[in-house]
Amino acid sequence: MKRLRQRNKDTAASEEAAPAVEKSDAVDDTDRTGWQTSTAGLSGMAQLTRIAAWALVASGPLIGIAALVGSSGPAQGAPKKTPIVRQASGTGPSGFATLYVTAFLEAGDGTEKSLSPYYSGPVALTAAPGTRSVTRSAVMGARETAPGYWSVTVAASVSVKDTKGTAGPATVQYYRVGVQALGPESAGGASSAGDTPVGYTATSLPAQVAAPEALKPGALGYGTSRGSSASDPATDTVAGFLSAYLAGSGDLSRYTSPGVRLQPVAPAPYSAVKVTHVDDDSTSAGDQKVPGDGAKRRLLASVAATDKEGRAWPLTYALELSSRAGRWEVAALADAPVLKPESKPMAAPTTAAPESDSSSTPTATPSSPSDASGSPSPSGS
C-alpha cells in the first residue's frame, strides 16, 4: 500500500514537473529562435558590413586608377573631333592692294614717301608726280598662296600725260601685288595669339601683268526668238512693265502677279523704253494665246531706254512671267539670265587654306620683300 501511495506521489510529482519542463523547453526554443537568434544574426551582419567597408577602403586606390585610365581614353561611341577649317577673308588684303597700286601709279620723284604706309623697301622714281593718274580701279582676283599671304591682282584705268602735260586716253592696266596680312585669321591674317590688330604690308613693288584672257559665257537658256512684235501678249506685258519700271509710265503693280513687291527706279532715269528683242524658253507654237492660270515662262528682253536728252541706251532684263486671268504677269525680275543646264559655271574658287602651324607662316617682312611663294627676293624687285 505504501508502495502504491509512493508510486502515486511520484506520478503526481512527475505530472507537476512536466509542464515546467515543457515551459522551460518552450522558453529555450524561444530563446534559440527569437531574441538570441536575432542578436546573433545582427552580430554577423555587422561583421560582414565591417568586412565590406574595409574591402572598399582597400580597393579605393584601384578604383581611382581605373577611373583615371578610363577617362583618358576616347569614350565609346563618342563622335570624333574634326579639324576646324577657317575661311580666310581676302577683303582686307584686296582693299590694301587697291590703295597701294593707286598710290604707286600716281607717285613720282620726290613723293616716294607716299608709299611708306604700304611698302617700306627702297623706292626710286624718276617721273614727275602726277604723270600717271588713276580714274578707277578694281580687284580682279585675290588668292591666298600661304596662310596670311595673298597675291592680289588689281585693274586700274590709267591716264598718262605726255611731255607737254596733256593727258592721254585712259587705258586699263593690270598689276599684281604680294600682300602679307598681319593679324587674326578672321581678318585674313596669319594666326596670332590674342586680339592682335590687323595690319597689311606689301612685300614688293607692284608687278604689271598681262590682261586676263577674255572668256566666252555659257549658252543661255532662252532657245526661242520672239522678235519685238507687240502682238505677242508676253512681249506686250514686258514693254508695259519696263516702261513703268524705268520711265515711271503707269502703275508697276498693274503688270505684276499678286504678292510680287517691286519698286520702280526712282527718280525715273529715262523718258521712254522700247523693246527691241525678246527671247524665251518656250517651244510651244501657240504662244500668241495665253494658256490657263499658272503657266510659267522665262524671257530675256533687250530694250532701248531713251534718257531725257534723247539718247538711247541698250539694256537687257531677265524676267519670269506667270499666266493669270487670260494675261501674262511679271512674277519676278531675275537676278541674272538663265543658263542652259549643260552650261553651268565652274564653282567659285575657295580662299580657305588648310590649317598649319606657325612654322608654315610666311616670314617675309616689309624690309625683306618676297615673291608670291613666300620666299625672299632681292629688295625692290
C-alpha angles and dihedrals in degrees: 000000000000088000092051091050091047090051092050090050090051091048092050091047091051091049090050091049094048097074089047091053092046090048090049090049090049091052091048091049091049091049091050095048101028130038098356092049093048092051091051091048092050091048090053092049091050090053091050091048092052091049091050092048092051090047090053092049091048093049095046096097091048091052091049092051091048091050091049093050092047093050093051094058126072115277115250109259093005113144115254116247114246122208115257114242111206119212105222116210121231094195096097097045090045094053091046092051092050092054091044095052092047092050091046095051094048097043123096146166109332096014098075089118089071086076095055094094088060107029130018099191123106116286127187118183125181104182120089116264112266095027086124123038129189117220096181140346139193139186112250098184144348123198127182104224093179134001106297094000121105138188108209126187116204127192115208131185101224130190117195125202120224124227090277092056096252113142115230127214115294118256129190115249129182127220131183122210134188109222124188114203114212111193143050121343091240088070095045095267133126120275112282136171118252128000096315115181114248118253134172133201134180114236096207143358115288118277117219109225138182121275115265116261115268112249130210115231123235121266114280123237097241106099101167125071115214099178116213103291113143088210087084106087091215092054090047091054091049092050093051093045096050092045089056092041099049106021102031091240107154134334113316094210089063089074101038132084119255111279095022111128115199128155122213120238106269130237090026107248095197137049097207140014125202125188109230101176141358130199123183142178096243122111097181117120093213098066092126087073118065111235126225123295117297101030115143131217133174121208139185108208124193114200140180109226114198117208126213091269091059096254117138121220124191118233134171128211131189111212138180117213132196128193122235134159093356097309141083120252131189108253097176144358099228122228092227140353115281119255125215112259091248091052099063111151122243117267114268111261114255123235094204117120125201116259116265139171125257091268090072094052113110112260096203116128131191090261091050109052119208137199124237093280093058097248118131119261132185114292116269095014 
